[in-house]
Amino acid sequence: MCERSPLPTPVLVIVASGHGAVVGWPLVIPGDQPLVGLPLHKARKTLQVVREARVFSINLVRDAEKAYEIFGKPGERKLERWGKVAECKVLPCRRLGDASRVVECIYSHEVEVGDHVVVFCRAVASYGCGEYAVWDPCSK
């Protein structure tokens, strides 16, 4: 098995209330308003921030190295360090201004799975089109 997963995943940066974090392996359930499931580790700050904010953006980015350097570990002023941040188009949230694709979400519910919580959100708006980074656990 390759590291902790046999599957590649897009590099997602979740932005909620001025906080950002890298997340992988989303679950997308199609529908009129798609449901997106994001696995967040129970011990991470991101889970608490998403629970409190209730609205957030999912950002697909081109530069995986930069995303991991800024959002892949604990730290402050992550959005400032990224540099390009904008207001979301529909929901009262922020997004990465140079993201290839953006999904604006409203928290729906969550399910505990081992040491993670899968947070489900309703995808209210999505926009952008272009290349985005994919992390392959077998590439190292």
N, C-alpha and C positions, 0 to 999 in steps of 0.2 A: 504494500500500500504506500502511496505517496504522502509523506507527512501525515496530516490528520484528515485528509479528504481525498477521495479518488477522482473528484471532479474539479475542473477550473471554475472560476467565478469572476464576474465583473467586479472591478474595484469601485465600491460605493462609498461615498462620503455623506454621512447623515449630518445635517445641520439643524440644531434645535436650540433656541434661546441663547445664541451666542457661543454655543459649544459645538464642536464637530468631532466625528470619529469615523474611522474606516470600519466598514462592515461588509461581510461577504455572504454568499449563499442565500440570496433572497428566494422566497416562494411567491409566485404570482398566480392568483386565481382569477381568471378572466370574468368579465361581467360588465354591466352598464357602468358601474363604478368599481373597477378592479380592486381586489383585496390583495395587499402586499404583506408578506410575513418576513420579519427581519430577526435573525437570531442575535440577541444581545447577551453578553455574559452577565450573570447576576451581580458580580462584584464590581462592575464598571460604572463610572459616573454617567455614561450615556443613557443607561436604562432609567435612572432617576430623572434625568433632564427631560427625556421623551415623555415620561409619565406626567411630569409637571406641565410641560409646554402644551401637550395635546395636539399641536400642529408642528410640522417639520418638513424639511425637504430631503429628498434622496438625490444625490448628484453623481452622475457618471462622468469621470474625468479621463483625460488623455495621459497625464503624467503620474504613473503609479508610484514612482520613487518619491516624488514631492509629496504625494498624498500620504504615504506611509511615514515619511520623515516628520510631517506636521501633525497629522491626525491619527497616526498609528500608535502613539504612546502618550502617557499623561503629560500635561503641560498647560500653560495658560496662553491667552492671546492667540489662539490657533487661527482664527479667522483673519486677524491682522497680519499674521505671518503668511497666510495664503495670498493676501493682497487684493484679489478681485472678489468682492462680495456685493450682492444686490438684494433688493427686496423681491419676494416672490410675486408672481403676477396675479394670483387669485387669493391665496390664504395669507394671513398675517404672520409670515415667517421670512427667513432669510435663505439665500441660496448662494452657491458659488457662481460668480458672474461669468466665469469662463468654462463652466461645465458643458460637456457635449450634449448631455441630456439631463433634464430635471423632472422629478416627480414630486408634486406637492401633496402631502398626506395629512389626514386627520386620524388620530389614534382611535382604534375601535375596541380592541381587547387584547389579552395576552394569554399564553399557555406556557407553563413551566415544562422544560425538557432537560433533564439532567442539571448541569451547571449553567444552563442558558435559559432565557425566557424568549419565546418567539412573540414579538410584538406585531400585532396585525393592525394595518391602517387602511383606510379607504383612499385610493388614489383619485384625488379631486381634479387635478390638472397634470398634464405631462406635455413637455415641449422640448425642442432641440433635436438635432439629428446630426450624427457624425461619429467619427471614430472614438472609441473609449478603451481604457486599459482593462485587460483581463489577467488575473493572477492564476497561474497554473502551478499547483503544488508539486508537479513532477518536473518542473523546469530547472530545479536547482540540484 
